[in-house]
């Protein structure tokens, strides 16, 4: 992705209006339908590339290619990198072969690889064969790394200097390579074998004495990631150190690329979406196309976990059937089952959400897993106590005696404590096993606490019933 300077071009509107793209898209459609192409160019001239991309994405398919062709070449490349993957693929189908090749050839390596990940393998092989040797080599290199790693995410467009360069020589190199480089705010220093030896900010370079040696100006303590580092770890590194970019090294510590903050923002969005889908027990698939998928695909992604949850909830039915003698003696006990399992499910879902988020942000490590579970267990007991103050008097009144009220009160305390403990412990167990903690989502916690809660409630009621009948158990 091209570097964003944060400075608008001449005449560019900087108002952050989420409806801007929609307005531009409506005007574009009217002008294109009327064949008023000169007005289209004037309309788009002061608009930021990201807003143009969103406006083009809102057009009917037949007009998207027409609007894209009206952009000048340099602007078209930048706009294309901001387009939704589905729109990118649609444009490739509608543009002429020569236009497609020029477009793909001039894309940033990381954005080109991201596009190729979305295209059919047959199309990727054809486009790779038509790229220039240098671009083909870079693209093949990035495609060779595992998906969702720093190697797959990085770009090979960066400025590297040598320790023996003077500040004046380094500035000359930066000026020469800046047009073809993704970012120049961070400059990297390598030795003859391309090993990363230091880093230098553009600010320090500009303010340095022209005759100063780069080796004396640079910082030797460099934070870097390896090509096989998970993309979430890369995002955490950039967030932790407030980087605009982080260098990527191979196993021999040779500098092979950089990951920029704009690509990390995409990773954060992707991972957050994936975790939210998992927390809702939804098989995410490709998050980008979820709302464009047909209803059968949407149902297929959801039905797997729903079937599992339905089968698990069958255990609740089995528990009730095994303790039907209690309900036959005090029918009113059945009226409080939804209240108890609902309270347990809600408390468990809250605890699992807190812990999963803590694992994602790595804040829970400072507290420690055992302390986190104990903390949530105490919180569950306190929540049960607070709800008990309201629920027990009502249950006592409805039950015309202490039996129902006592059974509900004891069970409520036990269920909320158990639910909070399970909600905190199960994601931590999954994380320790190397599985995604988000898989232990709210629906699973709720289902587990439903079964345990019904069992606790009915067994407590049976014990109290036997006790009041003079048959201590």
Buried (B, 14 or more C-beta within 10 A) or exposed (E): BBBBEEEEEEEEEEEEEEEBBEEBBEBBBEBBEEEEBEBBEEBBBEBBBBBBBBBBBBBEEEBBBBBBBBBEEEBBBBBBBBBBBBBBBBBBEBBEEEBBBBBBBBBBBBBBBBBBEBBEEEBBEBBBEBBEEEBBEBBEBBBEBEEBBBBBBBBBBBBBBBBEBBBEBBBEBBEEBEEEBBBBBBBBBBBEEBBBBBBBBBEBBEEBEEEBBBBEBBEEEBEBBBBBBBBBBBBBBBEEEEBBBBBBBBEEBBBBBBBBBBBBEBBBEBBEBBBBBBBBBBEBBEBEEBEEBEEEEBEEBBEEBEEBBEEBBEBBEEBBEEBEEBBEEBEBBEEBBEBBBBBBBBBBBBBBBBBBBBBBEEEBEEEEBEEBBBBBBEBBBBBBBEBBEEBBEBBBEBBEEBBBBBBBBBBBBBBBBBBBBBBBBBBBBBBEEEEBBBBBBBBBBBBBBBBBBBBBBBBBBBBBBEEEEEEEE
